[in-house]
Amino acid sequence: MVFEHLLVLFSFLLAVSAFPFDKRANDLEVVLTTQTSRVASIEDIEITAAVTNNGAETLKLLKYATILDGDLPTSSFTITKDRRPVPFLGVKLSISLSDLDDSAFVTIGAGETVTIVHSGLAALYDFASVGTGSFSFEPRINIVKADEDDVRVSSFSDLTVGTSSVTVDVTDDVARRVLGGLNLVEKRARNVVSESRTLATAASSYVNSRGTSDSLYVAYWGTNAASRVTSVFNAVANENSSSRTLDCVDQYGVCGGGTIAYTVIATTNIYYCSIFFNQVSISQLCGGTTVAARNVRGGTTLHELTHAVARTDDVAYGCAADQRLSTSQKIINADNYNVLRAWYSLKVRATYDETMRGISVGRGLYVTSCCTKGALICFRGVSTIYELSDQFGEAKASPSRAMFLPPQASLGYKAVTYNHWHDAFSMTPVRTCQTSNTRGVLKEGSTIPFLHHKPDPTPTPATAQRKESTITYPKRRNK
């Protein structure tokens, strides 16, 4: 009897050890699926990867040459037929770690899952070299995470990844394709159009919710009816032309002299110049750039789309010039739409008097247990609690009088610089807020620059005053 029990136990342990992976033991899980397991042509292969973060912290993952890269023609799969590898024909990269931006990473929150759809695989692998048959697709999982905002090699950490594979039978067409750049250009064009639509939708909502008495509205639209402004934003948000071209080639020789992009009114086609490709994504609006810089690619595309769908004009450029226009000029000037959507994104409401009192008394900022859902780090002045959130938007009235700050707050910060002119914050990383945080000094003895201003519940560029000073926090022991 004892022998039988031992035999059963041994069999159970053997079965457990043979299981391919233990989900609880892996940092990430990758599950592959396909709409159909049998296709006539390699053109019809489409595989979806669901990547789940099993950990308790948000992960920022470098995507190149892994299953996370659904944009560039890098190798996301190891493909075999009858255990014979299918050669990769796509692109292999040499990257500068110091120049990596957000587009190089995929960020996955704790317990969250992201999906990446992989299509267009026909030109990336030499299916013809092995012929028709049953192909096994396994995800490339040499995935590393970046620590905070530091992307030096030494800051990268390996992850444990659990995987699955899929099999697709190709019955007919496995002819070798030629890799072209058209699909990539189309995908990037769709991305910038999507960003411009996102900005337009949010700007329209902002105008609808705040009305014509809002300080920003008055600055950029004067006494124009809100319906005239939102009609332009809505036209961009709903733009879905199948005939309009977004072209990366300067067909008309217009580029040069600082031109970012242009629209040919006769066709409403949009052409991008070399400067455009140095512009940043909309995620940079809250820390990586300013409104006045006018270097957000989604904003540039929004500007051009207002020409295409609403026949706006170019009367003036830049915040100050846009505000000096007459009421009739403001409603037709494309840059007013571009600048206002950035202003709305950066606008943060705060109790300015209390902000200054809370910091100037020299008590310092302390990490507290005030973290709430969505807050990534929080600190306390005197009687006001401020929470750094990963969400755009304004603070809602609450007992804690929370103030929401930009997405970069996901890393935590020690140096806080407030720029009243742009309602923007720039900071440097220190620590991340944990839900079980205990009270403690954020940074002992640190000196933090802070831009002073006149208290103003509804700031505008015209009323903002800037004066830079430094405040030294006292050294305190953690409690």
C-alpha positions in Angstrom: 0.0 0.0 0.0 2.8 2.4 0.9 4.6 1.6 -2.3 1.4 2.4 -4.3 1.1 5.8 -2.6 4.7 6.5 -3.3 4.2 5.5 -6.9 1.2 7.8 -7.3 3.2 10.7 -5.7 6.1 10.1 -8.0 3.9 10.0 -11.1 2.3 13.3 -10.0 5.6 15.0 -9.5 6.8 13.8 -12.8 3.7 15.2 -14.5 4.2 18.6 -12.8 7.8 18.8 -13.8 6.9 18.0 -17.4 4.4 20.9 -17.6 5.8 23.5 -20.1 5.6 26.5 -17.8 4.2 27.7 -14.5 2.4 31.0 -15.1 3.1 32.2 -11.6 6.8 31.7 -12.0 7.1 33.8 -15.2 7.3 37.6 -15.5 5.5 37.5 -18.8 3.2 35.1 -20.6 2.9 35.1 -24.4 0.0 33.3 -26.0 -0.3 33.1 -29.8 -3.5 32.7 -31.7 -4.5 32.7 -35.4 -7.8 33.2 -37.1 -7.4 30.1 -39.2 -4.9 27.3 -39.0 -5.1 26.6 -42.8 -4.5 29.1 -45.6 -3.9 29.0 -49.3 -1.3 31.7 -49.4 1.4 33.0 -47.0 -0.2 36.5 -47.6 -3.1 35.3 -45.5 -1.1 34.4 -42.4 -2.0 36.7 -39.4 -1.0 35.9 -35.9 -2.0 37.7 -32.7 0.2 37.7 -29.7 -1.3 38.4 -26.2 1.4 39.4 -23.8 0.5 39.4 -20.1 2.5 41.1 -17.3 2.2 38.7 -14.3 4.1 40.9 -11.9 3.1 43.6 -9.5 4.9 46.4 -11.3 4.6 48.1 -14.6 7.1 46.9 -17.2 8.7 49.0 -19.9 9.9 46.6 -22.5 12.2 47.1 -25.5 10.3 45.7 -28.5 12.8 45.4 -31.3 13.3 41.9 -32.8 10.8 40.4 -30.4 7.2 39.3 -30.4 6.4 42.8 -29.2 7.4 44.5 -32.5 4.4 44.7 -34.7 5.6 47.8 -36.6 9.1 47.3 -38.0 10.0 44.3 -40.3 12.2 42.7 -37.6 12.1 39.1 -36.6 9.2 38.4 -34.2 9.0 34.6 -34.7 11.1 31.5 -35.0 9.4 29.6 -37.9 10.1 26.0 -38.7 8.7 23.3 -41.0 9.4 19.7 -40.0 12.0 21.1 -37.6 13.7 22.9 -40.5 14.1 26.7 -39.9 12.6 29.1 -42.3 15.2 31.8 -43.1 14.5 35.4 -42.0 14.7 38.0 -44.8 13.7 41.2 -43.0 15.6 43.9 -41.1 18.1 43.7 -38.4 18.8 46.8 -36.4 21.7 48.7 -34.9 20.3 51.0 -32.3 21.6 53.9 -30.2 20.5 53.4 -26.6 20.9 57.1 -25.9 18.5 58.0 -28.7 15.7 55.5 -27.9 12.3 57.1 -27.5 8.9 55.8 -26.5 8.3 54.2 -29.9 11.0 51.7 -29.0 9.2 50.3 -26.0 5.9 48.7 -25.1 4.6 49.4 -21.6 2.5 46.9 -19.8 0.8 47.6 -16.4 0.8 45.0 -13.6 -1.7 42.3 -14.4 -2.5 43.8 -17.8 -2.3 42.2 -21.3 -1.4 43.9 -24.6 -2.1 42.4 -28.0 0.1 42.7 -31.0 -1.2 41.7 -34.5 1.4 40.3 -36.9 0.6 40.4 -40.5 2.6 41.0 -43.7 4.9 38.0 -42.8 5.1 36.8 -46.4 8.0 39.1 -47.3 9.9 38.6 -44.0 10.6 34.9 -44.2 11.7 32.6 -47.1 8.8 30.2 -47.1 9.6 29.2 -50.6 12.9 27.5 -49.5 11.0 24.8 -47.6 7.8 24.6 -49.7 4.2 24.2 -48.7 3.2 22.4 -45.6 2.7 22.8 -41.8 4.6 25.8 -40.3 5.2 26.2 -36.6 5.4 29.7 -35.2 7.2 30.4 -31.9 7.5 33.9 -30.4 10.9 35.5 -30.1 11.1 36.3 -26.4 14.6 37.8 -25.9 12.7 40.6 -24.1 14.4 43.0 -21.7 13.0 45.7 -19.5 14.4 49.2 -19.0 14.7 50.5 -15.5 12.9 53.8 -15.1 14.0 56.2 -17.8 17.6 54.9 -17.9 18.1 53.0 -21.1 21.8 52.3 -20.7 22.8 48.6 -21.3 23.5 48.2 -17.6 20.0 49.2 -16.7 18.3 46.4 -18.7 17.1 43.4 -16.9 16.2 40.0 -18.3 12.7 38.6 -17.8 11.4 35.1 -17.5 8.8 34.4 -20.2 6.3 31.6 -20.7 5.2 30.9 -24.3 2.9 29.0 -26.6 3.2 28.3 -30.3 0.8 28.0 -33.2 0.8 25.9 -36.4 -0.5 27.1 -39.8 -0.8 24.9 -42.8 -0.1 26.6 -46.2 -1.5 24.7 -49.1 -0.5 26.6 -52.2 1.3 29.9 -52.5 4.7 30.1 -50.7 6.4 32.2 -53.4 9.2 34.5 -52.2 8.2 38.1 -51.8 10.3 41.3 -52.1 10.4 43.4 -48.9 9.1 46.9 -49.6 8.7 50.0 -47.5 5.2 50.9 -48.5 3.4 49.0 -45.8 5.6 50.6 -43.1 5.0 54.1 -44.5 1.3 53.4 -44.5 1.4 52.1 -41.0 3.3 55.2 -39.7 0.9 57.5 -41.6 -2.1 55.7 -39.9 -0.4 56.3 -36.6 0.0 60.0 -37.0 -3.5 60.4 -38.3 -4.8 58.4 -35.3 -2.8 60.8 -33.0 -4.3 63.8 -34.7 -7.8 62.4 -34.4 -7.2 61.7 -30.7 -6.1 65.3 -30.1 -9.1 66.7 -32.1 -11.6 64.6 -30.2 -10.2 65.6 -26.8 -10.0 69.3 -27.8 -13.6 69.2 -29.0 -14.7 67.7 -25.7 -12.7 70.3 -23.8 -14.4 73.2 -25.6 -17.8 71.6 -25.1 -17.2 71.1 -21.4 -15.6 74.5 -20.6 -17.5 76.8 -22.9 -16.6 80.1 -24.4 -15.7 81.8 -21.1 -12.7 79.6 -20.5 -9.5 81.5 -20.4 -7.8 79.4 -23.1 -10.8 79.6 -25.3 -10.9 83.4 -25.1 -7.2 83.6 -25.8 -7.4 81.6 -29.0 -11.0 82.0 -30.2 -12.1 85.3 -28.8 -15.9 85.7 -29.2 -16.3 83.0 -31.9 -19.1 80.5 -31.3 -18.0 77.3 -29.8 -19.9 75.3 -32.4 -17.7 76.8 -35.1 -14.5 75.6 -33.3 -15.8 72.2 -32.5 -17.0 71.6 -36.0 -13.4 71.9 -37.2 -12.1 69.5 -34.5 -15.0 67.1 -35.2 -14.2 67.1 -38.9 -10.6 66.1 -38.2 -11.7 63.5 -35.6 -14.1 61.9 -38.1 -11.8 62.2 -41.2 -11.8 58.9 -43.1 -11.0 59.7 -46.7 -10.0 56.8 -48.9 -8.6 59.0 -51.6 -6.4 61.4 -49.6 -2.6 60.7 -49.8 -0.1 61.3 -47.0 3.2 61.4 -48.8 6.7 61.4 -47.5 8.2 62.6 -50.8 8.3 66.3 -51.5 6.5 66.1 -54.9 6.2 69.9 -55.4 9.6 71.0 -54.1 8.0 73.0 -51.3 10.1 71.6 -48.4 13.0 73.7 -47.0 13.2 76.9 -45.1 11.6 75.4 -42.0 8.6 73.8 -43.7 7.4 70.8 -41.7 4.5 69.7 -44.0 2.1 71.1 -46.5 -1.3 70.4 -48.0 -2.2 70.7 -51.7 -5.7 72.2 -51.5 -6.7 71.0 -55.0 -6.3 67.3 -53.9 -6.2 67.7 -50.1 -3.1 65.5 -50.2 -0.6 66.0 -47.4 3.2 66.0 -47.9 5.7 65.7 -45.1 9.2 67.3 -45.1 12.3 66.1 -43.4 11.7 68.1 -40.2 8.5 66.2 -39.6 10.5 63.0 -39.0 12.2 64.6 -36.0 8.9 65.4 -34.3 7.7 63.5 -31.3 4.5 61.6 -30.4 1.6 63.1 -28.4 2.8 61.3 -25.3 5.7 63.8 -25.1 3.3 66.7 -24.6 3.5 66.4 -20.9 7.2 66.5 -20.3 9.3 65.9 -23.4 8.3 69.1 -25.2 6.3 72.3 -24.9 3.4 73.9 -26.6 5.6 76.6 -28.1 8.0 74.1 -29.6 5.2 73.0 -32.0 7.1 69.7 -32.7 4.4 67.1 -32.0 3.7 65.0 -35.1 0.0 64.5 -34.3 -0.4 68.3 -33.9 1.3 68.9 -37.3 -1.0 66.4 -39.0 -4.0 68.0 -37.2 -2.9 71.3 -38.5 -2.7 70.0 -42.1 -6.0 68.1 -41.8 -7.8 71.3 -40.8 -6.6 72.7 -44.2 -7.9 69.5 -45.9 -11.3 69.1 -44.3 -12.2 72.6 -43.1 -10.3 74.9 -45.5 -8.4 76.7 -42.7 -5.7 79.2 -43.7 -2.2 80.1 -42.4 -2.5 83.6 -41.0 0.0 83.3 -38.1 2.2 80.8 -36.3 3.1 80.5 -32.6 1.2 81.1 -29.3 1.7 84.8 -29.1 1.0 85.6 -32.7 -2.1 83.3 -32.7 -3.6 85.2 -29.7 -3.0 88.6 -31.3 -5.2 87.8 -34.3 -8.6 89.3 -34.8 -11.7 87.2 -34.0 -12.4 86.6 -37.7 -8.8 85.5 -38.2 -8.6 83.2 -35.2 -11.4 81.0 -36.5 -9.7 80.3 -39.8 -6.1 80.1 -38.6 -4.9 76.4 -38.6 -2.3 77.0 -35.9 -4.9 78.1 -33.4 -6.4 74.6 -33.6 -2.9 73.1 -33.3 -1.9 75.2 -30.3 -5.2 75.0 -28.5 -5.2 71.2 -28.5 -1.7 71.2 -26.9 -2.7 73.8 -24.3 -5.7 71.7 -23.3 -3.4 68.6 -22.9 -1.0 70.4 -20.7 -3.4 72.5 -18.6 -3.4 71.5 -14.9 -5.5 73.0 -12.2 -3.9 73.6 -8.9 -4.4 75.6 -5.7 -1.4 77.9 -6.4 -1.4 79.8 -3.0 -1.3 76.5 -1.1 1.3 75.1 -3.5 3.7 77.9 -2.7 3.0 77.9 1.0 3.4 74.1 1.2 6.8 74.1 -0.4 8.2 77.4 0.9 7.9 76.5 4.5 10.8 74.1 3.9 9.2 71.0 5.3 10.0 69.1 2.1 8.1 66.6 0.1 7.4 63.2 1.8 6.3 60.0 0.1 3.0 59.1 1.8 0.5 56.4 1.9 -2.0 58.6 0.0 -1.6 56.7 -3.2 -4.9 55.9 -4.9 -6.0 54.0 -7.9 -4.2 55.6 -10.9 -1.8 57.6 -8.8 1.9 56.6 -9.3 3.5 58.8 -6.7 2.3 61.4 -4.3 3.8 64.0 -2.1 2.6 66.4 0.6 3.2 70.1 1.2 1.4 71.5 4.2 -2.3 70.7 3.8 -2.5 69.9 0.1 -1.8 66.4 -1.3 -0.7 66.2 -4.9 -0.8 62.9 -6.9 1.1 62.2 -10.0 -1.2 60.4 -12.3 -0.7 58.5 -15.6 -3.9 60.0 -17.0 -4.4 63.3 -18.9 -7.0 65.6 -17.4 -7.7 68.0 -14.7 -7.9 67.4 -11.0 -11.4 66.7 -9.7 -12.5 68.3 -6.4 -11.7 66.0 -3.5 -10.8 66.3 0.2 -7.2 65.7 -0.7 -7.3 68.4 -3.4 -5.4 66.2 -5.8 -3.5 67.6 -8.7 -2.9 65.3 -11.6 0.4 65.5 -13.5 1.9 64.0 -16.7 2.4 60.4 -17.7 6.1 60.5 -17.1 5.1 60.3 -13.4 5.1 56.6 -13.7 8.7 56.6 -12.7 8.5 58.9 -9.7 10.5 62.1 -9.4 12.9 64.1 -7.2 13.4 67.4 -9.2 10.2 69.2 -9.9 10.2 72.2 -12.2 6.9 74.0 -12.8 6.6 76.1 -15.9 3.6 78.3 -15.6 3.9 79.6 -19.2 3.1 76.1 -20.5 1.4 74.5 -17.5 4.0 71.8 -17.8 6.2 69.9 -15.4 9.6 68.4 -15.9 11.1 66.0 -13.4 13.8 63.5 -12.8 13.2 59.9 -11.5 13.6 58.8 -8.0 11.1 56.2 -6.9 7.7 54.8 -7.8 4.7 55.0 -5.5 3.6 51.6 -4.2 0.1 51.1 -2.9 1.6 49.9 0.4 4.0 52.9 0.6 5.1 54.1 4.1 5.8 57.7 4.9 9.3 58.7 4.2 11.6 61.4 2.8 11.5 61.5 -1.0 15.1 62.7 -1.2 17.1 63.8 1.9 18.8 67.1 1.6 17.9 67.6 -2.0 17.7 71.0 -3.6 14.8 71.3 -6.0 14.2 74.2 -8.5 10.7 75.6 -8.6 9.3 78.3 -10.9 7.4 80.8 -8.9 4.4 82.7 -10.3 1.5 84.9 -9.2 -1.4 82.9 -7.8 -4.0 82.7 -10.5 -6.8 80.1 -10.6 -7.2 80.4 -14.4 -3.7 81.1 -15.8 -3.1 82.4 -19.3 0.1 83.2 -21.1 -0.6 86.9 -20.6 -0.9 86.7 -16.8 1.9 84.2 -16.2 5.1 85.5 -14.5 8.2 83.4 -14.0 10.9 83.6 -11.4 13.2 80.7 -10.8 14.4 79.9 -7.3 15.6 76.9 -5.3 14.2 75.4 -2.2 16.4 73.0 -0.1 14.5 70.3 1.7 15.6 69.5 5.3 17.1 66.2 6.1 14.7 63.9 7.9 14.8 60.3 8.9 12.2 57.9 7.5 9.5 57.0 10.0 
